[in-house]
């Protein structure tokens, strides 16, 4: 090698002294990188050249390591010599010089030598860890996004590209994006479409590296819409409430944007002008009785106010004095404050109408005390009942006539603030602690009303239905078990709750008016609606079809309620048989939510028949598990066309929340929905937040019958510690009076009711009879039922009371009487001596 090196140097020195053309390099060695253990080739081409040799790191490469070839260039006619050598990884690693491993070529010709450029040879690598990973950001819309990236150390230096959701980000054609500044990604004005998962990709000749993914969320803060107009006053007469609302939809918060600050609903008090008393002023006797009535009503009103104030004061006093919070009071305390209730020297006179009943609000605070069984007998120990003198009679009736109790009923009692109320309930019903769908009260000759709160069920006992010297403890309850009233073989479905009223053996002079909310979109062309009653052997018999004539009972269908006139206690159910595929029943759709774990949130969508009773069962279940109503329930039309119901969740902030795979769309079969029979159905969506710092959730839930009606539930809720105020379960107060007795249970004053009955019960030549009254009150079918009644007008007015129990005004009745008077005036006799009627309309 030393000999070859000295000879080569001598040859180069001697040739360099000869004048003429030197070799010209057509190809010089290029910088190269050794990848893994693969050697690289360095190449030189020159002309004219007798020899070409490589020198690396100042030393000649041995001739045996050269590969040489010579060929003719056909274009120039010159001979071209090409030489290559291999450089291995070991050679580069073994070199320890002040600079990188290098090589150059030296070419000889007859005229001298030429040297090529130096080519460096380096071992290529790319480290694994980025010197700076991009960091996730939450940026408001139109804000600037800057993602920093410093790639790993490497030879050669890595080039950087950006990926968004695994797609290459290019600044070409988009002036809003800049990827040229020190490997950073800059988005000048953030758009919603810029939300995504961003990754910095570094690569060189040896490897590619991916940075940690940075999630960019472009959010939109919510803005209020304009206020809608103020609603009408909530009452038609007196002091009420008006409200207006606005929504956080201008814009709606997106991707975790802040909710609107402030109130979504404003309420103000209002005073509605009362009607000028059309019924009281236009229907009056031609005597001084009207002034007496006014004085009587004013006196009674003042007395009632005094009683209420006294009872409130006593209640507050008892609560302050009770060590255990138990309300203990005997009849003497009430007697001392109100001689109308009890006087030790005077027996109560039930005919005076001083019948009092305590409101029973079946809420969780007293659930554990309700419906505990009384083992041996029914006791009536209420101070109110004692004051009425009916406790002994009630106990005596049950003891003396046990055969009047159905086999599936047993007596028990419950305590509500210390007042004992006797109730007759089905076996095992006391185990339903959370929802109490029953009520009871003692009624006398003056009648009254029973109401099951938030169930759409009530019972009106007319004045005079119970004999003067008699009182009955009446009850009403709804069935909580799976119904057997419907017949799936005949495609029948239950349209409302099964309702039982009693006690058995009840003897009434007039039928009671029972109201049951239903879920049918009423249409005679599409529905065959029937009333059924349960027999003693627990079977069901059809007692009438709504469209048929019947003298045993009466059924009047309104859009959302059915009003029944019944004279036999028992269990009743309203069922419907679809006639066409266009038959519709209404569903109520509601979404509830609750935290299930520190990072998990559950959304539950309930689809139930659109009756208060069915929805109350949902509320009870959700209350027990801490559920929060997230949106006001909505109504959906469900057709009897055998198509299913689909529930899907949409617009989940995917960078903040995730959902279990294959659960974004769920389905109820047609049979499940159509034959639900007041039983709740629900599906659940389980969401998981990516970070504990995420405290808000927004999404949409679509509920749609296939090829049919769709409703959208918009969810905006806080899931952190500071939860927003929940949407109320009911728009009305949850706690309502469950029973009213006497005059306060009726809209029509008793004296006016009696005069109307006296006027219309007897037909006359002028045509002013009960049939005309029924016609003007829009009761135009099955009139044969009323002909069997002792007082047709009284029964018609009971039906009017049942239909208008929530409206609270007498306008429709007054208008009907005015129309009748117009007919009457046209037929008035010309004889001035003929006796006038008792009314001036």
C-alpha positions in Angstrom: 0.0 0.0 0.0 2.9 2.4 0.8 4.5 1.5 -2.5 1.2 2.1 -4.4 0.7 5.4 -2.5 4.2 6.7 -3.3 4.0 5.7 -7.0 0.6 7.4 -7.3 1.9 10.6 -5.7 5.0 10.6 -8.0 2.8 10.0 -11.1 0.5 12.9 -10.1 3.4 15.2 -9.5 5.1 14.4 -12.9 1.8 14.7 -14.9 0.9 17.9 -13.3 4.1 19.5 -14.8 3.0 18.6 -18.4 1.0 21.4 -20.0 -2.3 20.8 -21.8 -6.0 19.9 -21.0 -6.6 18.4 -17.6 -9.3 15.7 -16.9 -12.8 17.1 -16.6 -15.2 15.6 -14.0 -18.6 14.7 -15.4 -19.8 13.3 -12.0 -18.3 14.1 -8.6 -19.0 12.1 -5.4 -22.0 13.3 -3.5 -22.7 13.5 0.3 -24.2 10.3 1.5 -25.8 8.8 4.5 -25.4 5.2 5.7 -28.8 3.8 6.6 -28.6 1.1 9.2 -25.9 -1.4 8.0 -26.1 -0.8 4.3 -22.8 0.5 2.7 -23.0 3.4 0.3 -21.4 3.9 -3.1 -19.3 6.9 -4.1 -19.0 7.5 -7.9 -16.7 9.6 -10.1 -16.7 10.1 -13.9 -14.1 12.1 -15.9 -12.7 12.6 -19.4 -10.1 12.4 -20.6 -8.7 10.2 -17.8 -6.1 7.5 -17.8 -6.8 6.6 -14.1 -9.2 7.7 -11.3 -8.5 7.0 -7.7 -10.4 7.9 -4.4 -8.7 9.5 -1.5 -10.6 9.3 1.9 -9.7 11.3 5.0 -6.3 12.2 3.3 -5.4 8.6 2.4 -5.5 6.8 -0.9 -8.0 4.0 -1.2 -6.4 0.7 -2.3 -6.7 -0.1 -5.9 -8.5 -3.4 -5.2 -11.4 -1.5 -3.6 -12.0 0.4 -6.8 -14.4 -0.7 -9.6 -13.5 0.9 -12.9 -14.9 0.9 -16.4 -14.2 2.9 -19.6 -16.6 3.6 -22.5 -17.0 5.9 -25.5 -19.3 8.9 -25.5 -21.0 8.6 -28.9 -21.9 12.3 -28.9 -18.4 13.7 -28.3 -16.2 10.7 -29.3 -14.3 11.0 -26.0 -13.4 8.1 -23.8 -15.1 8.4 -20.3 -13.7 6.6 -17.2 -16.0 5.8 -14.3 -14.9 4.6 -10.9 -16.9 3.6 -7.7 -16.0 2.6 -4.2 -18.0 1.3 -1.3 -18.0 2.9 2.2 -19.2 0.8 5.1 -20.7 1.8 8.4 -17.7 0.2 10.2 -15.3 2.4 8.3 -17.2 5.6 9.3 -17.5 4.5 12.9 -13.8 3.7 13.1 -12.8 7.1 11.9 -12.1 9.6 14.7 -11.1 12.8 13.0 -11.8 16.5 13.6 -14.4 16.5 10.9 -16.8 14.1 9.2 -15.7 11.1 7.1 -14.9 12.4 3.6 -13.7 11.2 0.2 -12.7 12.9 -3.1 -11.6 11.7 -6.6 -8.2 12.3 -8.3 -8.2 11.8 -12.1 -5.0 11.5 -14.3 -4.5 12.3 -18.0 -1.4 12.8 -20.2 -1.7 16.4 -19.5 -2.1 16.4 -15.7 -4.5 15.7 -12.7 -7.7 17.1 -11.4 -9.4 16.7 -8.0 -13.1 16.5 -7.3 -15.1 18.0 -4.5 -15.1 16.4 -1.1 -18.1 14.2 -0.3 -19.0 13.6 3.4 -20.3 10.2 4.6 -22.4 10.2 7.7 -24.4 7.6 9.6 -28.1 8.5 9.4 -30.4 8.4 12.5 -33.5 10.0 13.9 -34.1 10.0 17.7 -37.5 8.9 19.0 -38.5 11.7 21.3 -39.6 15.1 20.0 -37.9 18.0 21.6 -41.3 19.8 21.9 -44.7 18.2 21.3 -47.7 20.3 20.2 -50.2 21.0 23.0 -53.9 20.9 22.8 -55.9 24.1 22.8 -59.4 25.4 23.3 -59.8 28.5 21.1 -62.8 30.8 20.6 -64.0 31.0 17.1 -62.0 33.5 15.0 -59.1 33.3 17.6 -55.5 32.5 16.5 -54.2 28.9 16.8 -50.4 28.4 17.2 -49.2 24.8 17.5 -45.5 24.5 18.3 -43.3 21.5 17.2 -39.6 20.8 17.6 -38.7 17.5 15.9 -36.3 14.9 17.3 -32.6 15.3 16.8 -31.5 13.5 13.6 -29.0 13.2 10.7 -30.0 14.5 8.3 -32.2 17.1 10.0 -35.8 16.0 9.9 -38.5 17.6 7.8 -41.8 18.5 9.4 -45.3 18.0 8.1 -48.7 18.4 9.9 -51.6 16.0 10.0 -55.2 16.8 10.9 -57.3 13.8 11.6 -54.6 11.8 9.7 -54.9 14.0 6.6 -52.0 16.1 5.4 -52.4 19.8 6.2 -51.4 22.0 3.3 -51.0 25.8 3.3 -51.2 25.9 -0.5 -54.5 27.5 -1.5 -55.4 28.5 2.1 -54.1 31.8 3.2 -55.5 31.2 6.7 -52.9 28.4 7.4 -49.1 28.9 7.7 -46.8 25.9 8.1 -43.5 27.5 7.2 -42.5 29.2 10.5 -39.9 27.1 12.4 -42.0 23.9 12.1 -45.0 25.6 13.8 -48.6 25.4 12.5 -50.4 28.8 12.6 -54.1 29.3 11.8 -54.8 33.0 11.7 -58.6 32.9 12.3 -60.0 29.7 13.8 -63.1 28.2 12.2 -65.4 25.4 13.5 -63.9 23.2 10.8 -60.4 23.7 12.3 -61.4 21.6 15.3 -59.6 18.3 15.2 -56.7 16.1 16.3 -53.3 17.5 15.1 -50.1 15.6 14.8 -46.6 16.8 14.0 -44.9 14.3 11.6 -41.0 14.4 11.4 -39.1 12.3 8.9 -35.7 11.9 7.3 -34.0 9.3 5.1 -33.9 6.8 8.0 -37.2 7.0 9.8 -40.5 8.8 10.5 -41.6 10.0 13.9 -45.1 11.1 15.2 -45.6 13.6 18.0 -48.2 13.3 20.6 -51.6 14.3 19.3 -52.9 17.7 20.2 -56.7 18.2 20.3 -57.8 21.6 19.1 -61.4 22.6 20.0 -62.8 25.7 18.4 -65.7 26.6 20.7 -68.6 29.0 20.4 -69.9 30.8 23.4 -73.7 30.9 23.7 -75.7 34.1 23.1 -79.3 34.9 24.0 -82.1 35.1 21.5 -84.6 37.9 21.7 -87.3 37.6 24.3 -90.6 36.2 23.1 -93.8 38.0 23.8 -95.2 37.9 27.3 -97.6 35.0 27.8 -101.2 35.7 28.7 -102.0 36.0 32.4 -102.1 32.5 34.0 -105.5 33.1 35.4 -108.7 34.5 33.9 -109.7 36.3 37.1 -107.6 37.8 39.8 -103.9 37.8 40.5 -101.7 35.6 38.3 -98.4 35.3 36.6 -97.1 36.2 33.1 -93.9 35.0 31.8 -91.6 35.3 28.8 -88.6 33.3 27.8 -85.5 33.4 25.6 -83.2 30.6 24.5 -79.4 30.3 24.4 -79.4 29.8 20.7 -78.0 33.0 19.2 -75.7 31.3 18.8 -76.1 28.0 20.7 -73.0 27.1 22.7 -70.9 24.5 20.8 -67.9 22.4 21.7 -68.0 23.3 25.4 -68.5 27.0 24.8 -69.9 29.0 27.8 -73.6 29.0 28.4 -75.5 32.2 28.4 -75.4 34.1 31.7 -78.6 35.3 33.2 -82.2 34.0 33.3 -84.0 32.2 30.5 -87.4 33.0 32.0 -88.8 36.1 33.4 -92.0 36.2 35.4 -94.1 39.1 36.5 -97.4 39.3 38.4 -100.5 40.2 36.6 -104.1 41.1 37.6 -106.7 39.8 35.2 -110.0 41.7 35.1 -112.7 39.4 36.4 -115.8 38.9 34.2 -118.7 41.0 35.3 -120.3 37.9 36.8 -122.4 37.0 33.9 -123.7 33.9 35.6 -124.3 35.6 38.9 -125.8 38.8 37.4 -127.6 37.5 34.3 -129.1 34.5 36.0 -130.9 35.7 39.1 -134.3 35.4 40.8 -136.7 38.3 40.7 -136.5 38.8 44.5 -134.1 40.0 47.2 -132.5 36.5 47.4 -129.6 37.7 45.3 -128.6 40.2 48.0 -129.0 37.5 50.6 -126.7 35.2 48.6 -124.1 37.9 48.4 -124.2 38.5 52.1 -124.1 34.7 52.7 -121.2 34.1 50.4 -119.3 37.1 51.8 -119.8 35.8 55.3 -118.7 32.3 54.3 -115.6 33.6 52.6 -114.6 35.6 55.6 -115.2 32.5 57.8 -113.1 30.4 55.5 -110.2 32.9 55.6 -110.3 33.0 59.3 -110.2 29.2 59.5 -107.3 29.0 57.1 -105.3 31.6 59.1 -106.1 29.8 62.3 -105.0 26.4 61.0 -101.8 27.9 59.6 -101.0 29.5 63.0 -101.7 26.2 64.9 -99.6 24.2 62.4 -96.6 26.6 62.8 -97.0 26.4 66.6 -97.1 22.6 66.6 -94.0 22.4 64.5 -92.1 24.7 66.7 -93.2 22.7 69.8 -92.7 19.2 68.5 -89.4 17.6 69.6 -89.5 15.0 66.9 -91.2 17.0 64.2 -94.4 14.9 64.6 -97.6 16.8 64.5 -99.8 15.8 67.5 -103.2 17.4 67.8 -106.5 16.3 69.2 -110.0 17.4 68.4 -110.2 19.7 71.4 -107.5 21.9 70.0 -109.4 22.4 66.8 -112.6 22.8 68.7 -111.2 25.6 70.8 -110.2 27.5 67.7 -113.1 26.8 65.5 -116.5 25.9 66.9 -117.7 25.0 63.4 -115.5 21.9 63.6 -116.4 20.6 67.0 -118.4 21.7 69.9 -118.6 19.5 73.0 -122.2 20.5 73.6 -123.3 20.3 70.0 -123.4 17.4 67.6 -122.1 18.2 64.2 -124.7 19.0 61.5 -123.4 17.4 58.3 -126.1 19.2 56.3 -124.4 22.5 57.0 -121.6 21.5 54.7 -118.9 21.9 57.2 -117.0 18.9 56.0 -113.2 19.3 56.1 -110.5 17.1 54.6 -106.8 17.4 54.9 -104.7 17.8 51.7 -102.6 14.7 51.2 -99.5 15.3 49.2 -97.7 12.1 48.4 -94.1 13.2 48.3 -90.8 11.6 49.2 -90.6 13.4 52.5 -93.4 11.3 53.9 -93.3 8.2 51.7 -91.8 6.0 54.4 -94.8 6.8 56.6 -97.4 6.0 54.0 -99.4 2.9 53.5 -98.3 0.9 56.6 -100.8 -1.9 57.1 -103.2 -1.8 60.0 -103.5 -5.5 60.9 -106.9 -6.1 62.4 -109.5 -3.5 61.5 -110.0 -0.1 60.0 -109.9 2.8 62.4 -110.9 6.3 61.6 -109.2 8.6 64.2 -108.8 11.8 62.3 -109.7 14.8 64.3 -111.4 16.1 61.2 -113.5 12.9 61.0 -114.3 13.0 64.7 -115.5 16.6 64.3 -117.9 15.4 61.5 -119.2 12.6 63.6 -118.5 10.0 60.9 -115.6 8.1 62.3 -117.8 5.6 64.2 -120.0 5.1 61.2 -117.1 4.4 58.9 -115.6 1.9 61.3 -119.0 0.4 61.9 -119.7 0.0 58.2 -116.5 -2.0 57.6 -117.0 -4.2 60.7 -120.6 -4.8 60.1 -120.4 -5.4 56.4 -117.0 -7.1 55.6 -118.5 -8.8 52.7 -118.6 -5.5 50.9 -114.8 -5.5 50.6 -113.3 -7.2 47.4 -111.0 -10.1 48.0 -108.0 -8.1 46.7 -108.6 -5.2 49.2 -107.5 -4.9 52.7 -107.8 -1.9 55.1 -104.9 0.1 56.2 -104.1 3.6 57.4 -101.5 6.2 57.0 -100.2 9.2 59.0 -99.8 12.6 57.4 -98.6 15.1 59.9 -100.3 13.2 62.7 -103.8 13.1 61.0 -105.1 9.5 60.5 -106.9 8.7 57.3 -108.5 5.3 56.8 -107.9 3.9 53.3 -108.8 0.7 51.5 -106.1 -0.4 49.1 -105.1 -3.5 47.1 -103.0 -6.1 48.8 -99.3 -5.2 48.6 -100.0 -1.7 47.4 -98.3 -0.3 50.4 -94.9 -1.5 49.1 -95.0 1.2 46.4 -93.3 3.7 48.6 -92.1 6.2 46.0 -95.4 6.9 44.1 -98.7 7.0 45.8 -101.5 6.9 43.2 -104.5 6.9 45.5 -106.6 9.3 47.6 -109.6 9.2 49.8 -112.0 11.5 51.7 -115.3 11.4 53.6 -118.2 12.8 51.7 -121.7 13.7 52.8 -124.8 15.1 51.1 -122.9 18.2 49.8 -120.6 16.0 47.7 -117.1 16.9 46.6 -114.1 15.9 44.5 -111.2 13.4 44.7 -108.0 14.2 42.7 -104.8 12.0 42.3 -102.1 14.7 41.9 -100.2 14.7 38.6 -102.1 11.7 37.3 -104.9 13.2 35.2 -107.5 11.4 37.3 -110.3 12.8 39.3 -113.7 11.9 40.7 -116.7 14.3 41.2 -119.3 13.3 43.7 -122.4 15.5 42.9 -124.4 17.4 45.4 -127.3 15.3 46.6 -125.7 12.0 45.4 -125.4 10.9 49.1 -128.4 10.9 51.3 -128.8 13.6 54.0 -128.2 11.4 56.9 -125.3 9.4 55.4 -121.6 9.9 54.8 -119.2 7.6 53.0 -115.4 7.4 53.0 -114.7 7.1 49.3 -111.4 6.3 47.7 -109.9 6.3 44.3 -106.7 4.6 43.1 -104.9 3.6 39.9 -103.4 0.2 39.0 -99.6 0.1 39.1 -99.2 -3.5 37.7 -99.3 -4.7 34.1 -102.7 -4.3 32.7 -104.9 -7.1 31.5 -107.8 -4.9 30.3 -106.5 -4.8 26.7 -106.7 -7.7 24.3 -103.7 -8.0 22.0 -105.6 -10.6 19.9 -108.0 -7.8 19.0 -105.2 -5.2 18.8 -106.6 -3.3 21.8 -104.4 -1.0 23.8 -104.8 0.7 27.1 -105.3 4.4 26.5 -105.1 5.6 30.2 -104.6 4.2 33.7 -107.0 1.6 35.2 -108.9 3.5 37.9 -110.8 2.0 40.8 -113.3 3.9 43.0 -115.2 2.7 46.0 -116.1 1.5 48.5 -118.2 -1.4 47.2 -121.8 -1.2 48.1 -121.8 2.6 47.7 -125.4 3.8 47.1 -125.7 7.1 45.2 -128.7 9.0 43.9 -126.7 10.5 41.1 -123.8 9.1 39.1 -120.3 10.2 39.8 -118.2 12.0 37.1 -114.8 10.3 36.6 -112.1 12.0 34.5 -109.3 9.9 33.0 -106.5 11.4 30.9 -105.9 9.4 27.7 -103.2 9.2 25.0 -105.4 8.7 21.9 -105.5 11.2 19.0 -109.3 11.0 18.9 -110.9 10.3 15.6 -114.0 8.2 15.0 -112.6 7.1 11.6 -109.5 5.6 13.1 -110.4 4.5 16.7 -113.0 2.2 18.2 -112.8 3.3 21.9 -114.4 1.2 24.6 -115.0 1.3 28.3 -114.4 -1.9 30.3 -115.1 -2.9 33.9 -113.4 -5.6 35.9 -115.6 -8.3 37.2 -115.5 -10.1 40.5 -113.4 -12.9 39.0 -110.8 -10.3 37.8 -111.9 -10.6 34.2 -112.8 -7.6 32.0 -116.2 -7.0 30.4 -117.0 -4.4 27.8 -119.8 -2.1 29.1 -120.0 0.3 26.3 -118.4 1.6 23.1 -117.9 5.4 23.1 -119.9 5.8 19.8 -122.8 3.6 20.9 -125.9 4.5 22.9 -126.0 3.2 26.5 -128.2 3.8 29.5 -125.8 2.2 32.0 -123.0 4.8 31.8 -122.0 7.8 29.7 -118.6 8.6 28.1 -117.6 12.0 26.7 -114.2 12.1 24.8 -112.2 15.3 24.8 -108.9 15.7 23.1 -106.8 14.7 26.1 -109.4 13.4 28.7 -112.3 11.1 28.9 -115.3 12.0 31.2 -117.4 9.2 32.5 -120.7 9.2 34.3 -120.8 6.0 36.5 -123.2 4.7 39.1 -121.4 1.5 40.1 -118.1 1.4 42.0 -115.4 -0.7 40.5 -112.3 -0.8 38.4 -112.6 0.9 34.9 -110.3 1.0 31.9 -110.4 2.9 28.6 -109.1 0.8 25.7 -108.8 1.5 22.0 -108.9 -0.7 19.0 -107.3 0.8 15.8 -109.4 0.7 12.7 -106.8 2.0 10.1 -103.1 2.4 9.8 -103.6 6.1 10.3 -104.6 5.6 14.0 -102.4 7.7 16.2 -101.5 7.6 19.9 -99.5 10.3 21.6 -96.2 9.7 23.3 -94.4 11.9 25.7 -90.7 12.1 25.2 -88.3 13.2 28.0 -84.6 13.1 28.6 -83.0 12.8 32.0 -79.4 12.8 33.0 -77.2 11.9 36.0 -73.5 11.3 36.8 -72.8 7.6 37.1 -69.1 7.8 38.0 -66.5 10.5 38.3 -66.1 10.6 34.5 -69.3 8.9 33.2 -72.6 10.6 32.5 -75.8 8.8 31.6 -78.5 10.2 29.4 -81.8 8.3 29.6 -84.6 8.9 27.0 -88.0 7.9 28.2 -90.9 7.2 25.7 -94.2 6.8 27.5 -97.9 7.2 26.7 -98.9 10.8 26.8 -100.8 10.8 30.1 -99.8 12.4 33.4 -100.1 9.1 35.1 -97.6 7.4 32.9 -95.1 10.3 33.1 -95.5 10.4 36.9 -94.1 6.9 37.0 -91.0 8.0 35.0 -90.6 10.9 37.4 -90.7 8.6 40.4 -88.1 6.3 38.9 -85.8 9.2 38.0 -86.2 10.9 41.4 -85.0 7.7 43.1 -81.8 7.6 41.1 -81.1 11.3 41.2 -82.1 12.0 37.6 -82.4 15.6 36.3 -84.9 16.5 33.7 -82.8 18.2 31.0 -85.5 19.5 28.6 -89.2 20.1 28.8 -91.0 16.9 27.6 -92.3 16.9 24.1 -95.2 15.1 22.4 -94.8 12.8 19.5 -97.4 11.3 17.2 -97.0 7.5 16.9 -99.0 5.8 14.1 -100.3 2.3 14.2 -98.5 1.3 11.0 -96.1 -1.3 12.4 -93.1 0.9 12.0 -90.5 1.1 14.8 -89.3 4.1 16.9 -85.7 5.2 16.6 -83.7 7.2 19.2 -80.3 8.6 18.2 -77.8 11.0 19.8 -76.2 13.7 17.7 -73.7 16.5 17.9 -71.7 15.1 20.8 -68.5 17.3 21.3 -66.2 14.5 20.2 -63.1 16.2 21.5 -64.6 16.4 25.0 -66.8 13.4 25.2 -66.9 9.8 23.9 -69.7 7.3 23.7 -69.7 3.5 23.7 -69.4 2.2 20.1 -72.6 1.1 18.4 -74.9 2.8 20.8 -75.5 6.2 19.1 -78.7 4.9 17.6 -81.2 2.6 19.4 -84.6 1.3 18.5 -87.9 0.3 20.1 -89.9 -2.2 18.1 -93.5 -1.2 17.1 -94.9 -3.8 19.5 -92.9 -2.4 22.4 -94.3 1.1 21.8 -97.8 0.3 20.7 -98.6 -2.1 23.5 -96.7 -0.3 26.3 -100.0 0.1 28.2 -98.9 3.0 30.4 -95.6 1.2 31.3 -92.5 3.4 30.9 -89.8 2.5 28.3 -86.4 4.0 28.1 -83.0 3.7 26.4 -79.7 5.0 27.8 -76.6 6.6 26.3 -73.5 6.3 28.3 -71.0 9.1 27.8 -67.5 9.5 29.1 -65.7 12.8 29.4 -62.0 12.9 28.5 -61.1 15.3 31.3 -62.4 16.1 34.7 -62.2 19.8 33.7 -65.1 19.3 31.2 -68.1 20.4 33.1 -70.7 21.0 30.3 -72.4 18.8 27.9 -74.4 19.8 24.8 -76.0 17.4 22.3 -79.2 16.7 20.4 -81.4 13.6 20.8 -83.7 12.7 17.9 -86.8 10.5 18.5 -88.6 9.5 15.4 -90.9 6.9 14.1 -89.6 5.4 10.9 -91.0 7.5 8.1 -93.0 9.4 10.6 -93.1 12.2 13.2 -89.8 13.4 14.7 -89.0 15.4 17.8 -85.6 16.9 18.8 -84.6 17.2 22.4 -81.8 19.8 22.9 -79.5 19.0 25.8 -77.5 21.8 27.5 -76.4 20.8 31.0 -73.7 21.2 33.5 -72.2 18.1 34.9 -69.8 19.6 37.4 -70.3 20.4 41.0 -72.3 23.6 40.3 -75.2 22.2 38.5 -77.7 24.4 36.7 -81.3 24.8 38.0 -83.2 21.7 36.8 -86.2 21.9 34.5 -89.3 21.3 36.7 -91.0 17.9 36.3 -94.4 19.5 36.1 -95.5 22.9 35.0 -98.0 23.0 37.9 -97.3 22.5 41.5 -96.5 18.9 42.4 -98.4 19.1 45.6 -102.1 19.7 45.1 -105.2 19.2 47.2 -106.3 15.6 46.8 -109.8 16.1 48.0 -112.4 18.9 48.3 -115.7 18.6 50.0 -118.8 20.8 50.0 -119.3 23.9 47.9 -115.6 24.7 47.3 -115.4 21.6 45.1 -117.7 23.0 42.5 -117.6 25.9 40.0 -121.3 26.5 40.0 -122.8 27.9 43.2 -125.3 25.5 44.8 -128.2 28.0 44.7 -127.7 28.6 41.0 -127.3 24.9 40.2 -130.6 24.2 41.9 -132.4 26.9 40.0 -131.0 25.7 36.7 -132.2 22.2 37.5 -135.7 23.4 38.5 -135.9 25.4 35.2 -134.7 22.8 32.7 -135.7 19.4 34.2 -139.4 19.8 33.1 -140.1 20.1 29.4 -142.4 23.0 28.4 -144.1 24.3 25.4 -141.3 26.9 24.9 -138.7 24.2 24.3 -136.6 25.2 27.3 -135.7 21.8 28.7 -132.6 19.8 29.6 -132.2 18.6 26.0 -131.7 22.2 24.9 -129.3 22.7 27.8 -127.3 19.6 26.7 -127.2 20.8 23.1 -125.9 24.3 24.1 -123.2 22.6 26.3 -122.1 20.5 23.3 -123.5 17.3 24.7 -125.2 16.0 21.7 -125.1 12.2 21.7 -126.4 9.3 23.8 -129.1 11.6 25.3 -131.1 8.5 26.2 -128.8 8.1 29.2 -130.1 11.3 30.8 -133.7 10.4 30.4 -133.2 7.7 33.0 -131.8 10.1 35.6 -133.7 11.6 38.5 -132.6 15.1 37.4 -131.1 15.2 33.9 -130.0 18.8 34.3 -128.1 17.9 37.5 -126.2 15.1 35.7 -125.5 17.4 32.7 -124.1 20.0 35.1 -121.9 17.4 36.7 -120.5 16.5 33.3 -119.8 20.2 32.7 -118.1 20.5 36.1 -115.8 17.6 35.2 -114.9 19.0 31.8 -114.1 22.5 33.2 -112.4 21.6 36.5 -109.2 23.2 35.4 -110.5 26.3 33.5 -111.9 28.0 36.5 -114.5 30.2 34.7 -118.2 30.0 34.1 -118.1 31.7 30.7 -119.1 28.7 28.6 -122.1 28.0 30.9 -123.2 31.6 30.9 -122.9 31.8 27.1 -125.1 28.7 26.8 -127.7 30.1 29.1 -127.7 33.4 27.1 -128.3 31.5 23.9 -131.2 29.6 25.5 -132.6 32.9 26.7 -132.6 34.3 23.2 -134.6 31.3 22.0 -136.9 31.7 25.0 -137.5 35.5 24.4 -138.7 34.8 20.8 -141.4 32.5 22.2 -142.5 34.7 25.1 -146.3 35.2 25.3 -147.8 38.6 24.7 -150.1 38.2 27.7 -148.7 40.5 30.4 -150.5 38.6 33.1 -148.7 35.4 32.4 -146.3 34.4 35.1 -142.6 35.0 34.5 -140.0 32.3 35.1 -137.7 32.3 38.0 -134.7 33.6 36.0 -133.8 36.7 34.0 -131.0 35.8 31.6 
